[in-house]
Amino acid sequence: MSKCSCLLVHGENTIAYLTKDRRGLTELDCVLCGKKKKDIIRKKQTNQSRNRCECPDVSCCQPCIDDMKARHGKGHNGTKPPYTCKTHGQYREYQDSLIGFKDWCIVMVTISIIPLGLVVFETGIDLNWIFYSGAIVTIPCFPPVILSIIWVKATGKGLMSGGAAGLVCGVTATLVTASFYEGGLSNFLLNTVQNYAILAGTCSSFGASLLCCIVVSLFTHDIKTVDDENFEWQKCMT
């Protein structure tokens, strides 16, 4: 519940911030000042030096260090002193506002789960079947996540097509294997969670997802040189 609340709070507010206050930014732009990230534009490019982000790193920003020391102490009348850093101060205030909202989000998510639990209880859905078969639905997501972190040539088209292909292949393999058991698919809840049915579904979903991600990404990426690879890594790391 805490993870769902954090996802709702930070995702919704980040989208609102970018669409309202930082409309038109790309992955190459700094969300604080709106200029190009410092590691993207090299200093030797003098024609773009004015559009280069000069925001200091928060870990070595002296005003931020002073702010944190002041706020860790005892405030006046139980209130914390305001942030004085002109670069990161407003963003820190934005993060503090999310903390209080997150607590209320946890309460709302908890309350919203209660009707779902009552529906599951009243309909008599087998939770063990959901647990076993749910692996076939979630496993195709792992190869795209891993490749997006460790492989620079992974593309959005490749990752999405890989996840979809893994899901289709996993469900198909599970149903085909379950049909060979006694009763076939007429005994759906029992045969679809048999050992070989689950094994066939999980292996097929993972293998198809991984293979499709790699193949489609190889045909859709725009990386041709080492500089292109470094440029893509900089977009993710800066």
TORFI-631049 format. One record per residue (C-alpha): residue in one letter; chain; x, y, z. Coordinates in nm, 2 decimals. Each point is the difference from the previous one (the first is absolute). Layout:
// TORFI-631049
+------+------+--------+--------+--------+
: rodo : voti :     px :     py :     pz :
+------+------+--------+--------+--------+
:    A :    A :      X :      Y :      Z :
...
+------+------+--------+--------+--------+
// end
This chain:
// TORFI-631049
+------+------+--------+--------+--------+
: rodo : voti :     px :     py :     pz :
+------+------+--------+--------+--------+
:    M :    A :   0.00 :   0.00 :   0.00 :
:    S :    A :   0.29 :   0.24 :   0.08 :
:    K :    A :   0.16 :  -0.07 :  -0.34 :
:    C :    A :  -0.33 :   0.06 :  -0.18 :
:    S :    A :  -0.05 :   0.32 :   0.18 :
:    C :    A :   0.35 :   0.12 :  -0.08 :
:    L :    A :  -0.06 :  -0.08 :  -0.36 :
:    L :    A :  -0.33 :   0.19 :  -0.01 :
:    V :    A :   0.14 :   0.30 :   0.19 :
:    H :    A :   0.33 :   0.05 :  -0.18 :
:    G :    A :  -0.12 :  -0.11 :  -0.34 :
:    E :    A :  -0.30 :   0.23 :   0.00 :
:    N :    A :   0.18 :   0.30 :   0.14 :
:    T :    A :   0.30 :  -0.04 :  -0.22 :
:    I :    A :  -0.22 :   0.00 :  -0.31 :
:    A :    A :  -0.19 :   0.30 :   0.13 :
:    Y :    A :   0.33 :   0.18 :   0.06 :
:    L :    A :   0.15 :  -0.08 :  -0.34 :
:    T :    A :  -0.32 :   0.08 :  -0.19 :
:    K :    A :  -0.08 :   0.33 :   0.19 :
:    D :    A :   0.34 :   0.15 :   0.09 :
:    R :    A :   0.24 :  -0.18 :  -0.23 :
:    R :    A :  -0.20 :  -0.05 :  -0.32 :
:    G :    A :   0.20 :  -0.10 :  -0.30 :
:    L :    A :   0.30 :  -0.15 :   0.19 :
:    T :    A :   0.17 :  -0.30 :  -0.15 :
:    E :    A :   0.22 :  -0.27 :   0.16 :
:    L :    A :   0.30 :   0.23 :  -0.08 :
:    D :    A :  -0.13 :   0.29 :   0.21 :
:    C :    A :   0.05 :   0.08 :   0.37 :
:    V :    A :  -0.33 :   0.00 :   0.19 :
:    L :    A :   0.13 :   0.27 :   0.24 :
:    C :    A :   0.11 :   0.27 :  -0.25 :
:    G :    A :  -0.13 :  -0.13 :  -0.33 :
:    K :    A :   0.34 :   0.02 :  -0.17 :
:    K :    A :   0.19 :  -0.28 :  -0.17 :
:    K :    A :   0.17 :  -0.24 :   0.25 :
:    K :    A :   0.36 :   0.08 :   0.07 :
:    D :    A :   0.13 :  -0.34 :  -0.11 :
:    I :    A :  -0.19 :   0.01 :  -0.33 :
:    I :    A :   0.15 :   0.33 :  -0.12 :
:    R :    A :   0.37 :   0.00 :   0.02 :
:    K :    A :   0.19 :   0.31 :   0.10 :
:    K :    A :   0.18 :   0.01 :  -0.34 :
:    Q :    A :  -0.33 :   0.08 :  -0.16 :
:    T :    A :   0.02 :   0.37 :   0.06 :
:    N :    A :  -0.31 :   0.08 :  -0.22 :
:    Q :    A :  -0.22 :  -0.18 :   0.25 :
:    S :    A :   0.17 :   0.10 :   0.32 :
:    R :    A :  -0.28 :   0.24 :   0.10 :
:    N :    A :  -0.25 :  -0.28 :  -0.02 :
:    R :    A :   0.20 :  -0.23 :   0.21 :
:    C :    A :  -0.12 :  -0.10 :   0.35 :
:    E :    A :   0.22 :   0.12 :   0.28 :
:    C :    A :  -0.20 :  -0.13 :   0.29 :
:    P :    A :   0.24 :  -0.13 :   0.27 :
:    D :    A :  -0.03 :  -0.36 :   0.12 :
:    V :    A :  -0.22 :  -0.02 :   0.31 :
:    S :    A :   0.26 :  -0.22 :   0.18 :
:    C :    A :   0.26 :   0.29 :  -0.01 :
:    C :    A :  -0.23 :   0.30 :   0.01 :
:    Q :    A :   0.10 :   0.21 :   0.30 :
:    P :    A :  -0.34 :   0.18 :   0.04 :
:    C :    A :  -0.17 :  -0.34 :   0.00 :
:    I :    A :   0.24 :  -0.13 :   0.27 :
:    D :    A :  -0.07 :   0.31 :   0.21 :
:    D :    A :  -0.38 :  -0.05 :  -0.05 :
:    M :    A :   0.01 :  -0.36 :   0.12 :
:    K :    A :   0.21 :   0.09 :   0.31 :
:    A :    A :  -0.25 :   0.28 :   0.08 :
:    R :    A :  -0.30 :  -0.22 :  -0.04 :
:    H :    A :   0.14 :  -0.28 :   0.20 :
:    G :    A :   0.02 :   0.22 :   0.30 :
:    K :    A :  -0.28 :   0.14 :   0.21 :
:    G :    A :  -0.23 :   0.23 :  -0.19 :
:    H :    A :  -0.17 :   0.31 :   0.13 :
:    N :    A :  -0.35 :  -0.09 :   0.14 :
:    G :    A :   0.03 :  -0.35 :  -0.14 :
:    T :    A :   0.04 :   0.11 :  -0.36 :
:    K :    A :   0.29 :  -0.06 :  -0.23 :
:    P :    A :   0.19 :   0.29 :  -0.15 :
:    P :    A :  -0.06 :   0.05 :  -0.37 :
:    Y :    A :   0.25 :  -0.12 :  -0.26 :
:    T :    A :   0.24 :   0.27 :  -0.12 :
:    C :    A :   0.17 :  -0.18 :  -0.29 :
:    K :    A :  -0.11 :   0.18 :  -0.32 :
:    T :    A :   0.07 :  -0.31 :  -0.21 :
:    H :    A :  -0.15 :  -0.29 :   0.19 :
:    G :    A :  -0.21 :   0.18 :   0.26 :
:    Q :    A :  -0.33 :   0.00 :  -0.18 :
:    Y :    A :   0.04 :  -0.36 :  -0.11 :
:    R :    A :   0.06 :  -0.10 :   0.36 :
:    E :    A :  -0.32 :   0.17 :   0.10 :
:    Y :    A :  -0.18 :  -0.19 :  -0.27 :
:    Q :    A :   0.14 :  -0.33 :   0.14 :
:    D :    A :  -0.11 :   0.09 :   0.35 :
:    S :    A :  -0.35 :   0.07 :  -0.11 :
:    L :    A :  -0.02 :  -0.35 :  -0.15 :
:    I :    A :   0.08 :  -0.16 :   0.33 :
:    G :    A :  -0.32 :   0.12 :   0.16 :
:    F :    A :  -0.20 :  -0.09 :  -0.30 :
:    K :    A :   0.15 :  -0.35 :  -0.01 :
:    D :    A :  -0.14 :  -0.08 :   0.35 :
:    W :    A :  -0.35 :   0.09 :  -0.12 :
:    C :    A :   0.06 :  -0.20 :  -0.31 :
:    I :    A :   0.08 :  -0.31 :   0.20 :
:    V :    A :  -0.33 :   0.03 :   0.19 :
:    M :    A :  -0.20 :   0.04 :  -0.32 :
:    V :    A :   0.18 :  -0.30 :  -0.17 :
:    T :    A :  -0.07 :  -0.21 :   0.31 :
:    I :    A :  -0.37 :   0.09 :   0.00 :
:    S :    A :  -0.03 :  -0.06 :  -0.37 :
:    I :    A :   0.14 :  -0.35 :   0.03 :
:    I :    A :  -0.28 :  -0.11 :   0.24 :
:    P :    A :  -0.27 :  -0.01 :  -0.26 :
:    L :    A :   0.23 :  -0.20 :  -0.23 :
:    G :    A :   0.06 :  -0.25 :   0.28 :
:    L :    A :  -0.37 :  -0.04 :   0.07 :
:    V :    A :  -0.07 :  -0.06 :  -0.37 :
:    V :    A :   0.27 :  -0.27 :  -0.01 :
:    F :    A :  -0.13 :  -0.16 :   0.31 :
:    E :    A :  -0.36 :  -0.01 :  -0.11 :
:    T :    A :   0.07 :  -0.13 :  -0.35 :
:    G :    A :   0.21 :  -0.29 :   0.13 :
:    I :    A :   0.30 :   0.07 :  -0.22 :
:    D :    A :   0.29 :  -0.24 :   0.07 :
:    L :    A :   0.28 :   0.22 :   0.12 :
:    N :    A :   0.26 :  -0.28 :  -0.04 :
:    W :    A :  -0.09 :  -0.02 :  -0.37 :
:    I :    A :   0.05 :   0.37 :  -0.03 :
:    F :    A :   0.34 :  -0.02 :   0.17 :
:    Y :    A :   0.13 :  -0.28 :  -0.22 :
:    S :    A :  -0.15 :   0.13 :  -0.33 :
:    G :    A :   0.10 :   0.36 :   0.08 :
:    A :    A :   0.36 :  -0.09 :  -0.05 :
:    I :    A :  -0.06 :  -0.06 :  -0.37 :
:    V :    A :  -0.14 :   0.35 :  -0.03 :
:    T :    A :   0.28 :   0.17 :   0.19 :
:    I :    A :   0.31 :  -0.19 :  -0.12 :
:    P :    A :  -0.01 :   0.16 :  -0.35 :
:    C :    A :   0.07 :   0.34 :   0.17 :
:    F :    A :   0.34 :  -0.11 :   0.14 :
:    P :    A :   0.20 :  -0.01 :  -0.33 :
:    P :    A :  -0.11 :   0.35 :  -0.11 :
:    V :    A :   0.09 :   0.14 :   0.34 :
:    I :    A :   0.34 :  -0.16 :   0.01 :
:    L :    A :   0.09 :   0.09 :  -0.35 :
:    S :    A :  -0.11 :   0.36 :   0.05 :
:    I :    A :   0.26 :   0.03 :   0.27 :
:    I :    A :   0.30 :  -0.20 :  -0.13 :
:    W :    A :  -0.03 :   0.03 :  -0.38 :
:    V :    A :   0.04 :   0.33 :  -0.17 :
:    K :    A :  -0.16 :  -0.11 :  -0.33 :
:    A :    A :  -0.33 :  -0.10 :   0.15 :
:    T :    A :  -0.29 :   0.21 :  -0.15 :
:    G :    A :  -0.35 :   0.07 :   0.11 :
:    K :    A :  -0.14 :  -0.19 :  -0.29 :
:    G :    A :   0.21 :  -0.30 :   0.08 :
:    L :    A :  -0.09 :  -0.01 :   0.37 :
:    M :    A :  -0.37 :   0.04 :  -0.06 :
:    S :    A :  -0.01 :  -0.26 :  -0.27 :
:    G :    A :   0.20 :  -0.24 :   0.21 :
:    G :    A :  -0.24 :   0.04 :   0.29 :
:    A :    A :  -0.30 :  -0.06 :  -0.22 :
:    A :    A :   0.15 :  -0.30 :  -0.18 :
:    G :    A :   0.11 :  -0.16 :   0.33 :
:    L :    A :  -0.35 :   0.04 :   0.14 :
:    V :    A :  -0.17 :  -0.16 :  -0.31 :
:    C :    A :   0.25 :  -0.28 :  -0.02 :
:    G :    A :  -0.01 :  -0.07 :   0.38 :
:    V :    A :  -0.38 :  -0.02 :   0.01 :
:    T :    A :  -0.01 :  -0.21 :  -0.32 :
:    A :    A :   0.26 :  -0.25 :   0.13 :
:    T :    A :  -0.19 :  -0.04 :   0.33 :
:    L :    A :  -0.33 :  -0.07 :  -0.17 :
:    V :    A :   0.15 :  -0.24 :  -0.25 :
:    T :    A :   0.18 :  -0.19 :   0.28 :
:    A :    A :  -0.31 :   0.00 :   0.22 :
:    S :    A :  -0.20 :  -0.16 :  -0.28 :
:    F :    A :   0.20 :  -0.32 :   0.02 :
:    Y :    A :  -0.10 :  -0.07 :   0.36 :
:    E :    A :  -0.30 :  -0.20 :   0.08 :
:    G :    A :  -0.32 :   0.21 :  -0.05 :
:    G :    A :   0.19 :   0.25 :  -0.22 :
:    L :    A :  -0.11 :   0.36 :   0.02 :
:    S :    A :  -0.34 :  -0.10 :   0.13 :
:    N :    A :   0.18 :  -0.05 :   0.34 :
:    F :    A :   0.16 :   0.35 :  -0.05 :
:    L :    A :   0.08 :   0.10 :   0.36 :
:    L :    A :   0.18 :  -0.32 :   0.08 :
:    N :    A :   0.18 :  -0.08 :  -0.33 :
:    T :    A :   0.14 :   0.35 :  -0.06 :
:    V :    A :   0.19 :  -0.01 :   0.32 :
:    Q :    A :   0.16 :  -0.34 :  -0.04 :
:    N :    A :   0.38 :  -0.01 :   0.02 :
:    Y :    A :   0.07 :  -0.05 :  -0.37 :
:    A :    A :  -0.26 :   0.26 :  -0.10 :
:    I :    A :   0.15 :   0.26 :   0.22 :
:    L :    A :   0.35 :  -0.10 :  -0.11 :
:    A :    A :  -0.09 :   0.03 :  -0.36 :
:    G :    A :  -0.17 :   0.33 :   0.04 :
:    T :    A :   0.28 :   0.17 :   0.20 :
:    C :    A :   0.28 :  -0.12 :  -0.22 :
:    S :    A :  -0.19 :   0.10 :  -0.32 :
:    S :    A :  -0.09 :   0.34 :   0.13 :
:    F :    A :   0.35 :   0.08 :   0.12 :
:    G :    A :   0.17 :  -0.14 :  -0.31 :
:    A :    A :  -0.23 :   0.16 :  -0.25 :
:    S :    A :   0.01 :   0.34 :   0.18 :
:    L :    A :   0.38 :   0.00 :   0.01 :
:    L :    A :   0.04 :  -0.11 :  -0.36 :
:    C :    A :  -0.25 :   0.24 :  -0.14 :
:    C :    A :   0.15 :   0.29 :   0.20 :
:    I :    A :   0.34 :  -0.06 :  -0.14 :
:    V :    A :  -0.10 :  -0.06 :  -0.36 :
:    V :    A :  -0.24 :   0.30 :  -0.03 :
:    S :    A :   0.25 :   0.23 :   0.18 :
:    L :    A :   0.28 :  -0.10 :  -0.24 :
:    F :    A :  -0.22 :   0.11 :  -0.29 :
:    T :    A :  -0.13 :   0.32 :   0.15 :
:    H :    A :   0.29 :   0.16 :   0.19 :
:    D :    A :   0.19 :   0.30 :  -0.15 :
:    I :    A :   0.33 :  -0.06 :   0.17 :
:    K :    A :   0.29 :  -0.03 :  -0.26 :
:    T :    A :   0.31 :   0.13 :   0.18 :
:    V :    A :   0.15 :  -0.01 :   0.35 :
:    D :    A :  -0.09 :   0.37 :   0.04 :
:    D :    A :  -0.37 :  -0.09 :  -0.06 :
:    E :    A :   0.03 :  -0.27 :   0.28 :
:    N :    A :   0.15 :   0.26 :   0.24 :
:    F :    A :  -0.27 :   0.24 :  -0.09 :
:    E :    A :  -0.27 :  -0.25 :   0.08 :
:    W :    A :   0.16 :  -0.08 :   0.34 :
:    Q :    A :   0.03 :   0.36 :   0.08 :
:    K :    A :  -0.37 :   0.05 :  -0.05 :
:    C :    A :  -0.07 :  -0.26 :   0.26 :
:    M :    A :   0.27 :   0.09 :   0.25 :
:    T :    A :  -0.01 :   0.38 :   0.01 :
+------+------+--------+--------+--------+
// end
